[in-house]
Amino acid sequence: MDASHPKAKAHIAAVNEVLEEIGAAGRPSVLVFNKCDRLDARELARLRESSRNAVLISAATGAGIPDLLTRLGTEAARGEIAVTALVPYTSGELVQLLHERGRIISEEYTPTGTLITARVPASVAARVAALQPPPGEPPGDEA
């Protein structure tokens, strides 16, 4: 949202209405106010008070960008599950899925498949749950 626009609240309402229309109203979101460099101290304080969960930035000056990146990382990680899977080489599509939908923490090629540790959405974790290496057994050393 353009924080300096006189109708910023109306714009927020319009965006929320569109999100409702497309069935995305309940999905996680981050409200970001840009152009905060154009606000005086009083307006900035009022915006912070009225929109406590919003992130205030200025693309022109770079102010608030680190906060935005941190917030996006936090929001993206919500609902992720850490998984370790030993994916057989014949199931390369699962390796691709983990790369596309997850955040890879480590990846190792073993004699029996690709050993991957990643943070993924629950739906992806369910798809690879059966591929977890047995506890106490070094992954990929099955004979």
N, C-alpha and C positions, 0 to 999 in steps of 0.2 A: 504494500500500500504506500502511496505517496503521503507521507506524514504532513507535508506542507500544503496539501490540497484542502481547500475549505470544505469540501464535501467528502472527506475521508471516511466518516462514519457511514454515510450513504453507500459508499463504494464497498465497505465491509459487508453491509447488509445485502447488497446485490450479489457479492461473491458467495455469501452463505446461502442465498436463495438458489443460485445455480448449483452449488454443491448438493443441496437438498434435491433438486430436480434430477440430478444424474445419479442419485443414490450414494453419494459420497459424504453425506453430512456427518456420519459417525466416525469417519476415518481419522487417524491421527493427522494433525496439521500443525504448522508453525506460522503464527502471524508475525510478519516482518514489516516494519515501517522503515521506508527508505527516505532519503532527503532530510534526515534529522538535523543536518548541518544548517538547514534553512530556518530552524525554529530557535526562538530566544529561550533563555533559561526557564522562564515561567511556563511557556508552552511545552517545553521538554519535560518539566516536572509534572505537569498535568497529564501528559501522555503516559508517562511512566506509572503514575498513580491509577489512571483509568484502564490501562492495559498491562497489568502486572506480568502476564505470561508472554507478552510480545517481546520481540528482539528489535532493538532500535539500531539502525545502521545509516551510514552515508557511503554510497558507492563512490561519490566524488572524492571524499577524503580518506576512505578506508576505515573510518571509525565504526566500531561494532562488528566488523567482519570476523575477527577471531571468536567473538561471542556467538555469532551466527553459526560458524563452522562447528564449534563445540556443541551447540544445541542440536544441530542437524545430526551429528554423530550420535548423540544421546538418544534422540528420537528414533533414528534408524536402528539402533541396537535393541530397542524395546521389543520384547517377544522373541528375541533370538535365543537359540539353544546351541550350546557347544556340543559338537559331535566329533567322534573319531571313527572313521570307516576305512576298512580295507576293501577297496573296490577292485574286483577282478578286472583284468585287462580286457575281458570280453564285454564289460559293461561301461565302456567309455562314455556313454550318454549320461551316466550318473556323475562322473567326474565333471563333465561339461555343466550339468545342472548345479553342482556345488559351486563351480566357478561363477556361473551366471547369477545365482540367487543368494550366494553366501559370501562371507568374508573369510578367505583362506588364511589360516594361522600357520599351518605347516603342510608340506607335501613331500612325500618320499616314495621313491620307486623301489619296490621289494621284488623278490623272485615270484611272488604270487599275485601281485597287484599293486595298485597305488594306495598308499596309506595317507589319508588326508584328515587333518583336524581343521574344523571350520566352525564359524558361528552362522547359523542358518535359521530361517523361519520354521515354525513347527511342522508345516506341511512337508518341507524338504527333509527335516529330521526323521519323520515317519517313513519316508521312502528309503532311507539308508540305515534304519535301525537294525535290520537283520545283518548288516555288514560290519557290525562292531567286532573288533578283534577280541578273542577270549581273554578274560582277565588273567594276568600273571604269565601269559604266553607271549614271547616276543613276536610282534606282528610280522607276518611275511616269512616266518621260519617254519611253517608247517611242512612236513615231509610226507 
